Amino acid sequence: MRSRMRYKIVLEYDGSAFHGWQRQIGLRTVQGETERALSHISLGASVTASGRTDEGVHALGQVAHFDYFGELDAQTLARALNHWLPEDISVVGCSVVPDSFDARKSAKRKTYEYVMYTSPVPSPLRRTRECRIGDRADVAAMNAAASRFVGTHDFSAFMTSGSSAKTFTRTIYSSSVTERDGRMVFRITGSGFLYNMVRIMAGALMRVGRGEKREEDIERALSTGDRRLMPDVAPPEALYLVSVEYDGI
């Protein structure tokens, strides 16, 4: 009888041509393409991710796990998967993990980045990677506003309907907006995130950058939980899942 081994894989993907992570009948998804590639190696294997990314969202370090009945070293398995994966998905890391490891349930921290730029006109070449704020933006004001997210808060005002979350309290460990190579990057690390939470945060920060909101408005939304104070959901194409962290893995 062949032994069962559990593998952790780290995926990088361009989300532009996907209908999100989750497998959907008749639609191209990251989970569907990953399981299709895996079927050439192990029939019937399913892949569990740290969480779902929406349509258009990219990943530099999405983490997933699956079980394989057989014995392959991690590097050989990664090469085999990359052979069968489409060009907009790559396995950039692979390791054998204990059976107790669960990519979703074991996750402790996630880091996202939202990438923005300023320009008098929209850039066609940037439209699937970045989001235009406008002609100019006050990066210092955006960074000050972003710092208000740090701590443990009820983020009800930063969630759209459709979430299956039972509680709305999350802990944010770091949150900042910096300039990098002519871009403004909103980087945030937290214990977890509600549905569309990062995109709503990004939408609020862009308003701050344009002078339409102040950092005090962020504080008021956090204290009241009033979704009407944070009406914008920033486009998905500028959002990147950067990394997922685990204890001891």
N, C-alpha and C positions, 0 to 999 in steps of 0.2 A: 504493500500500500504506500502510495507516495505521500510524503510529508507536506504539510501546509505551512507556508511562510507568509508573513505579512510584510508588505513593502510600503514605505513612505516615499512619495515622489513630489518634487517641486516643479511646478509648471510655469512657463512663461507663455503668454499668448496675446495676440492682437485680437481684441474683441470686436473689431469693426464688422466682420462678416458673420458674427454669431448672434443667435437669439438667447444670449445669456449662457449660464453654466448648465442649468438643469435640463436633463433629457426631456424632449418633447417630440411627440409623434409628428413626422413630416417636416420638422424644422431642424436646421443645423445648429447644434449646441456644442459647447466645449466638452461636457460630460459624454455626449453621444459620440463625438469623434474620438475621444480618449478610450472609451469602451470598445469602439470599433477596432481601433489599433490593437488593443489588448486582446481582442478575440482571436487574432492571428497567433497569439502565444498561449492563451488560456481561455478556453470556451466558457462562457457564462459568467465570467468575472464582472463584478460591479465595482464602481469607483466612488468613494465617499470623499467629498471635499471639505475644507475648513468652513466653507459657507458658499452661498450662491453669489455670483456676480451677475449684474443685469446686462441686458442687451447693450452692446457697444462699449462696455467697461473692459479695460485691459488688466493684465496681471504680469508682474515681474516675479512674484513668488507665491503663487497659489499652492497650497499644500493639499494633498489627497492621499488616501491609502486604499489598498486592495489586497486580497488574499490570492496567493498563487500556489497551486498544488504541484509541487515539484521543487527542484533545487537549481536556482540560477543565481550567480553572484549579481550584485546590484548593478555593476557597470555593464555587464552583458545584457541585463534586462533593459536598462536605459537605452542602450544602443539599438536593441530590437524595437522598442517602442518608437524611438525617433525615426526608425526606418519606415514605419507604417503610419506615423502621424502626418497630417497635412502640414504645409509650410507655415501656417499661422499658429501652430502649437509646437512647443519643444519641452522635453524633459530636461531640466537643467540641474537636477539633483535627484539621487535615488539611494535609499539605504534600507536595510532590513531592520525592522522594529519589533518590539514585543507585541504579543497578541492583544495586550491591554491598550495599545495605542489606538486612538480614534482621532482622525484629523479634525473632526468638528468638536467633539466633546472634550478633547484634551487641550484645545487651544487656550492659551493664556493671554496673549496680546496680539493685536493686529495693527499694522501700519498701512495707511493709505496716503497717497499724494494726489492732489488736484492741481493741474498745470494750466496756467493762464498767461495771456500776453496782452500788450496794448498795441494798438495800431489804428491809424485813421480809417482804414478799410479792412474788412475781413480777409484773411489769407486762405485761399483754396487749398494750399499745401498743408496747412495746419489744422484743417477742420475736423480731421478724424483723430487728432492727438491732443489738441489744446483748445481752450475756450477764450475767446476775445472778450476783455472787460469793456473796452472802449478806447478812446484816444489816449487816456492817461489814468494812472491810479496812484493813490497814496499808500505806498507799501507799509510805511511805519504805522499808519492808522489801522491797516488790515492786520498787521502783526499784533498790535495791542488788543484788537478785538478778538483775534484768535486765542490769545492767552486766557480769555474769560472762560473758555471751554474746559480748561484744566481743572481737575478735581472730580468728585463724585456728585452727580446731579441727576435730576429727573429731566430727561431729554424729550418729553412729550411734544414740545413745540418744534422739534427737529425730526419728526417722523411723519410719513404719509400713511394714509389708510392702506390696509392690505397686509399689515404686519401680523405675524402670529405670536409676537412677543407677549409674555405674561406680565412682565414688569418693564418699566421704562427707565430705570436707574442704571447708569453706566459710569465707569471710571475712566477718565481721560488722563493719561500720564504726561503727554507733551502735545503741544499744538502751536504751530508757528507759520508765518508767511515770510519767505525770504526770496531775494532775487538771485537767480541762477542762470547764467548764460542768456541773458536778455529775457528771461521768463520769470514769472512769479509763481512760486511753488508753495501751496498750502500742504503741510505735512502734519499728520495727526496719528498718534498712537493711543490705543485704548484697550480696555478689557473686552470690548465688543461694541457693535454698532447696530442701531435700529434701522428699519427699512428706509432707505434713501437719506439717512442721517448725514452722511458726509457731503452729499450733494446739496442738501439744504443749508448746511454750514457754509459750503463754498458759495452758494447763492447769496447768503447774507454778507459774507466777506467782500464779495464783488460790489455789493451796494455800498458798503463802508468805503471801499477804494474809490468809488465814484462820488463820495460825499453825500449819498442819499440816506445813509444810516450811520449811527455812532455806536461805539462799543457799549454804551449804556443800554442800547436797544437789545443787544445780545443778553446782557444781564437781566433785563426785564422779561425776555422770553424764557430764560431759564427759571426765573422765580415764579412766573405765572403759568407756564405750560401752554400758553395761548398760541396755537399754530398760525393764527391769522397775522401774528407779528412777523412771521418768517415765511412769506408766501412763495418764495422762489425755490425751484428745484433746478440746480445747475445741470446742463447737458451731460450725458454719461460719457461721452467720448474723451473727456479730459481727465477721467478718474482712473487711477492705477492702484491695484492691490499690490503693495510693495513686499510685505513679508508677514509671516505668521510665526509666532514664537510659542515654544513648549518648554515645560520643565524637564530637564534631563535628556532631551532628545535632540 
